[in-house]
Amino acid sequence: MSSPEAKSRRVLQDLESYESRNVLQIDSGYRWPVVWERARGMRVWDVDGRSYLDATAAFGVAAAGHANPRVVRAGRRQMGQLLHAMGDVHPHPGKALLAERLSRLTFGQGPLPQERGKTVFCNSGSEAVETALKTARLATGKPGVIAFEGGYHGLGYGALNATHRDHFKAPFWDQLSRFAHFAPFPTTPTDAQAALQTVESIASKGECGAVLIEPIQARGGIRIPVDGFLSELRRVATARGLVLIFDEIYTGFGRTGRMFAAQHWEVTPDVYCLGKALTGGFPLSACVGRADLMDHAWPVSDGEALHTSTYLGHPVGCAMAMAQIQEIEDKDLDQRAATMGSMTLGILEALRLRLPIIREVRGRGLMIGLELAPTGRPGVPLGVQVMKHMISEGWIVLPEGAEGNVLAFTPPLIVTGPQVRSFCAALGRVLARLTGV
């Protein structure tokens, strides 16, 4: 093969032959998707040598930039010293260091800084959510959970019950316990009132021990609750004896302009679910709960843990997480996200006034969504079309929302002003081209 796409085509053909279907969407000409070879900072290179700027931070993971030097050095050092330990039998020092750091970052920053958090380490965001749900079940004796419409909490069978999208659940209904009950997500005052009434009504039946929410919905379409809602939810959860769980897997570690999104509203949950940006690129997640709650829920181990994993608290992941957190703190990346996010929102709002196809621009920090109006034309959602056209402009983006009509801007928190302006200009060109403006 002599074409510029030769390597990409070969990789995609092999995946088409040997990877299960329903993972990648591969177009008939093998020009989609991009086959990544390396990444650094904001930039990604494919196997054919083309480069792109990443407006996704690889699902929000690369908060401090792809292949951040400090994080990479920490991972390499750890790999050369101890590549694997025995999570629930023989620990390693890094696990203790990271658990203590997460305690200080979460409950040590609240109105009662003497409080501690206790952590169960996991491998994925879905596992962190399921551990939080197990914690609530053990602590309250009640199996039910109240979740929110549009929420995405992962696709493991436990978390899938609380994920609100039939696309993911419908083929597996007969294997799901269906222990989740759903309230409206409160993007308006009316929705907020209805949501609180729904939570109260469900809780009054005495079947639920937890309420689970993303402080800002990610895959649901970058949806932000109205001010005051999370405080009221905290009040209701306390009054009803519900364990309040914040899924900060996407929003955590500076993404929204604060270390955790809940800090925008000065609300502290009983349990945090953390992942994605925790390590900058290694599969490690964490369920961090109030120490008294965790001690009440989980019994002292008798040598056979109730919940464990072969890779629990992996040494390399813990080392990378410590480096990633230090990088975010030393570089004030949460504050940088706030500043760059404000700039981005201003430019995109000006673009909205020029292009009627943009229905709304919303976000906090560098978690920004452009909701696109329906075109009235059947076929591929506009957000997906924009995603594919932005590749030709040198940008990798993702659509969000159940209908794929919200274009997300969630770049590494190191994004620069010129890069923001380049993204907005490219987006303007693509939208004008697609809508004939």
N, C-alpha and C positions, 0 to 999 in steps of 0.2 A: 504494500500500500504506500502511495507517495503523497496522498493528499495531506493537508495540514491537520486533519482530524483523524489521522490513521490510528494513533495510540488510543484516543478516546473511543473510537469505533470498536477496536479490538477488546478493550476492557468491557464495554457495554454488551458486546456480543457474548463474551464469556459469562457475564452476570446473567444475561438472558437465558443462557444454557444451564447454568449451575446454581444460581440463587433462586429461591422460591419466588413464585409470582406474588403480586400484591405487596411488594416492597418498593421497587423503583417504578416510576413511570418513564418508559423509554420510548421516544418517538420513532416513527418508522424510518427516518433517515439517520438515526443515531447522532443527531445534533443536540439532543437533550437527554439526560441532564449533563451538567459540567462534571468532569472527572477530576477531582482535586489531586494534586501531587504534593504541594507544600503551601504553607501559609506563614505569614509573619506580620505582626502588627495589625493593620487594617487590610492587608493585601493577601489575595489567594492566587496561586498559579495552577493552571490545569496541566495535564500530562502532555499537552501539545504546545506548551510554552506561553499560552495567553494568560494575561493577568486581569484580575477583577478587584474591585473594592467591595468589602463585605458589609452590607447593611443589616446583617442578621446576628453577627457575633457567633455564628454557628449554633443557632437555637439559644442564644444568650449566654453561652458557655465562656467565650473568650472576652470576658469583661475587661481584663487588663491587656488585651491584645493577644493575637495568635502567637504561640511560641514565645510568650514573655520570657526574657532571658533569666530573670530571677526564678521563675517557676520551673523552667527547664533545668536550670542548674540544680535546684532542690531535688527534682525527680531523678536526675542522673546520679547525684550523690547517694541517694537512698537506694537506687537499684544496685549500685556497686557494693553497698554495705549489707542490706537485708531486703531481698526482693519479695519475700512473703513470710507472714507469721501465722499464728493460729488464733483467729479472731476471738473465740469465746473460751479458749483454753490457756494458751501461753501468749500474753500480750507483748507489745513493744512500746518504748517510751513515747513515740510520736502520737500514739492514740490518746495517751493521757494529756499531752500538751494541747492537742487539738480540742479535746473535750473541754478542757479548762478555758481555752480561748473562746469557744462557742458559748459557754456559760456566761462569760463576761460580755460578749457582744449582744446577747439576747436579753437575759433577765438581769444581768449586771448593769444594764443601761436604763432600766425602768425607774418608776417612782420609788421603788424599794430596792436600791442597789445592793443591799445585803442579800437579796434573794440569789439563789443559784439555779442553774439549769443542769439537767442530766441528759446525756445523749445516748441514743442507740444509733450506731453507724449502719448504713445500708449501701447499696450499690447504685440505685436509680431513684428518681423522684417518686415513681409509683410505689416502690418499696417503703420509702419514707412515709408516704401517706398511709399505707397499710399498717405500718408500725404505729402511727398515731391513732388509727382506728382501733387497733388492738389495745393500745393504752387506755383509750376511753372505755372500751368494753370491760376491761379488767377493773378499772377504777370505779365505774358506776354500776356494773352488772346489767347494763342495758345494751342491746345489740344495734338499735337504730341510729342513723345519723341524718341530720338535716343538712342538705347541700343547696346549691343555687343554680338556677337555670343559666345555661351557657358555660358552666364550669367545666374545666378539664383537669383531672387529677391523676391521669395515667391509665394504662390499659391492662394491668394485672387484674385478676378476677375480683380482688377486694376493692381496689381503687376504681375499677370499671363501674361498680355499682353506683359510685358517687359522681362519675363523669356524666354530664348531661348532653349526650349526643347519640341519637339512635343509630347513626352510621356505624359507630364502634360497637354498639351493644346488640343490635337486632339479631345477628347470626347466633348469638350465645344466650338468648333469653332463658332457654330451658336449663342452663347451667348456673345462672346467677341467682343469688339469694334475694335480691331486690330489697335490701334493708335501708336504702336511701329514700328520703322524702325531699321534694324540691320546693324552694321558695323563689319568688322573682328576684333577679339581681337588680339592686337599687340604683339605677342610673338617673332617676328622677325622684322628686319628693313624693309623688304619688306611688311610684314603685317601692320606695323605701317604707312608706306606711304599710303598704300591702305585704311587703316582705316581713316586717316585724310582726304583723298580725298572723301571718302564716306560721312563722317560727313559734309564736306563742301558742297557736292552736295545735300544732303538731306536738310540741313539748308537753302540753297539758294532758295528752293521752298516756304519758308515762312510759313510752316505748323507746325513746331516744336518749342516748347518753352523750352525744357530741353534736356540735355544729361546725361545719367545715366550709371555709371560704378562701378564695384568692382575694387579697386586699385590692388588687387590680387584676382583672381577668386578662390573660394573655391570648391563648388560642380562641377564647370567646370573642375576640375582636377589640382588644385594648379598651376594655370598658372599666370606668372608674366609678366607685360608689359616691353618692352625694355626701357632702360634708356632714358629719354627725352620725352617720349610719353605724359605723363600726363601734363608736362609743355606746350607742343604744344596743347594739348586738351584744357587746360585752356586758351591759347591765342585765339584759334578758338571760344570757347564758348563766351568769352568776346566780340570778334569782331562781332559775329553773334547775340548777344543778347540772348544767351541760358543760362538757369540756369544750372550750373554744379553741379550734385548730385553725391556724393561718397557714395556708399553702403559699409559702414565699419561695418556691423552687425557682420560678422565673424572676420574680421581683427582687430577690435578695441580693446582697452584696453590691449595693450602690446603683443598681439599674435605674431606679426611679428618682435619684437625686438625694436619697437618704440610704443609710446602710440597709434598712429594711423598710418596705413600703408602709407598714403599720405605724412607723414613726411620724409620718405626715399627720396622723390624727391622734398621736400620743396614746395609742391603745396597745396594751400588752396582752397577747393571748395566753392560754395555758400551755399550748404546744406550737412550736414552729416546725414546718417541714422545709428543709433546705436542700439545694442541689445545684445543678447547672454551673453557675459561676464559682461555686465553692472551690474547685481545684483548677479551673482554667483549662481542663481537658482530660482529666482522669475520671473514670466512673466511680464516684463516691458521693453519697448523700447522707443526710442526717435528720433524725427526729429528735428535737431538743425540747424537753418539757420541764416545767417547774419541778424542782427537786422533790418537794413534798408530794406532788401528784405522782411522779414517777415511782417514788418509794412506796406509795400506797398501792399503785397498780401492779408493779412487778415484784414478785417475791425474790428473796435472796436465792441465788443459784445453788442447787444441791449437786452440781456437776453435770446436769443435763438442762441446758437453757430452754426456755419456752420459745424463744425466737432467736435464730442465729443464721449465719451464712459462712460459707468457706472463706469468703474474702472480706469478712466484717472488719472495718477499720483498717483497710489495706495500708501497709507501711508507705508505699509510694504515693498513694492518694493523700495520706495524712501530711506527708512532707510537702507535697505540692500545695495543699490547702493552706498550710501555715505560710508558705511563701506568697501565695495569691492574696490572702487576707492582708499580709504586711505590705504588699505592693499597692493594694487599694487604699490602705490607710496612709502610707507614706506619700503617695502621689495625690491624695485627696480626690480620688476618682469619683466618689459620690457627689462632691461639690462640683467637680468638672461636668458630671452628667447633668446636674441642675442647670449650670450655665449654658452648656451647649444645647441642652434640650429647649431652654427658653428661646434661644436663637433660632433653632430649627422650627419650633412652633410658629414663630413670627413670620418666617419666610414662607412656610407652607400655608399659613392663613392668607397671606397675600396671593399665593397661587390659587387658593380656593375662590377668592373674589374674581379671578380671571377665568377660571374653568368651572362652569356649573356642574360638571360631572362629579366634582368633589363635594360631597354632602356635608361632611364635618371633619375637622381636624381636632384631635384630642390626645392627651398624654400627660405623663409626669416624667421629668428627667428625660432620659434617652429610651423611653418606652412610649412610642408615639404611633398613633394609628390614623390613617386617612380613610375614612369611610366613603366609598364610591357609590353613587346613585345607580340604581338598576338602569340598564340601557334599553330594556324592552325587547332585546334580541335574544333568541334562544341560543344555547350552546355553551361554550366555555365561559365561566365567570370572568368578569372584567379584571378582577384582581389577579387571576391566573395569567390572563393575557399580558397584563402589565409586567408581571414577574418575568415572563419569557422575553418580552421586548427590552426590558432593562438589562438583560445579559448583553445585548448588542451595544448598549451604552457603557458596558464595563462595570455594571453593578449587580450584585447578588442580593435579592430581596425575597420576602415571603409574604403571601397573603394570609390573613387570619379571619376568624368568624365562620359560623356554620355555613354561610353562603359563599365564602371566599371573596367577600367584597370589601375587606378592610386590608389595606396595604400597610404593613408594619415597618417601622424604622427603629431597629434595636441594635445599633452598631456597637463595636467595642467602645468602651468609655474613653478611649484615647483619641477618638475622632477629632479632627481639626476643623476650624472654621471654613477654610477653603474646600475641604472635603464635603462638609454639609452643603455649601453653596453648589458644588458640583452635582451632588445627589439631587437637590431640588431642581436644578436646571435640567438634568437628564429626565427626571420624572415629568416635568412640565412638557418637554418635547414629546415624550412617549404618550402622555394623556392627550395632548393636542392631536397627535397623529392618529390615535385610535378612535377618537371621537369626532374628528374632522373639524376641529375648532381652528 
